[in-house]
Amino acid sequence: MAKPRLLLFAPTDPDMTASLLPRLAERFVVDQYESAADAVQAVAAGTRATARSNGQMRVSLRAKFGICLFVDHDFEDELLDILAL
């Protein structure tokens, strides 16, 4: 069975990315983006994203793509719990 895809967008928090990538990669094919434009383009192409620091971006992603999960650094364990890892 193929792994589901997960888009990780954490451009200003390399510590969060470093903490999450190895654990997420166990269960997902992780697409990581540092550019908001690249992440939004990936979402438009059918991937899912996580974002938190930009309220306007959250509203836009929620309205356009139905994305409902936004996390910050130090919430990696909660994210992994939600994803059932």
C-alpha positions in Angstrom: 0.0 0.0 0.0 1.4 3.4 -1.0 2.0 6.0 1.7 -0.3 9.0 1.7 1.3 12.4 0.9 1.7 15.2 3.4 2.8 18.7 2.6 4.9 20.3 5.3 5.3 24.1 5.2 7.5 25.5 7.9 9.7 28.2 6.3 10.7 30.0 9.4 11.1 27.1 11.7 13.9 24.7 10.7 13.8 23.1 14.2 10.2 22.0 13.7 11.0 20.7 10.3 14.0 18.8 11.5 11.9 17.3 14.4 9.0 16.3 12.3 10.5 15.0 9.0 11.9 11.7 10.3 8.8 10.8 12.2 6.4 11.9 9.4 8.5 10.1 6.8 7.7 6.8 8.5 4.1 7.0 7.5 3.9 9.6 4.8 5.6 10.8 1.6 6.4 14.3 2.9 6.7 17.2 0.5 8.5 20.0 2.3 8.3 23.6 1.1 10.1 26.8 2.3 8.3 29.1 -0.2 4.7 30.0 0.4 4.1 30.2 -3.4 5.4 26.7 -3.9 3.3 25.3 -1.0 0.2 26.9 -2.3 0.9 25.6 -5.8 1.3 22.2 -4.4 -2.0 22.5 -2.5 -3.7 23.6 -5.7 -2.3 20.5 -7.3 -4.1 18.3 -4.7 -1.8 18.0 -1.8 -2.6 18.9 1.8 -0.8 21.5 3.8 -0.1 22.7 7.3 0.5 26.4 8.0 0.0 28.6 11.1 1.9 31.9 11.3 -0.1 33.7 8.7 -3.7 34.2 9.6 -4.7 35.4 6.1 -3.1 32.3 4.6 -4.9 30.0 7.0 -8.3 31.6 6.0 -7.4 31.3 2.4 -6.2 27.7 2.6 -9.3 26.7 4.7 -11.7 28.4 2.2 -10.1 27.2 -1.0 -8.9 23.7 -0.1 -10.7 22.8 3.2 -7.4 22.6 5.1 -8.2 22.5 8.9 -4.9 21.6 10.5 -2.3 24.3 11.3 0.5 23.7 13.8 3.5 25.5 15.2 6.8 24.2 16.6 6.5 22.6 20.0 3.2 21.0 18.8 4.8 18.2 16.9 3.5 15.5 19.3 0.0 16.8 19.0 0.3 16.7 15.2 1.6 13.2 15.3 -1.3 12.2 17.6 -3.8 13.6 15.2 -2.2 11.8 12.3 -2.2 8.6 14.4 1.5 8.0 14.4 
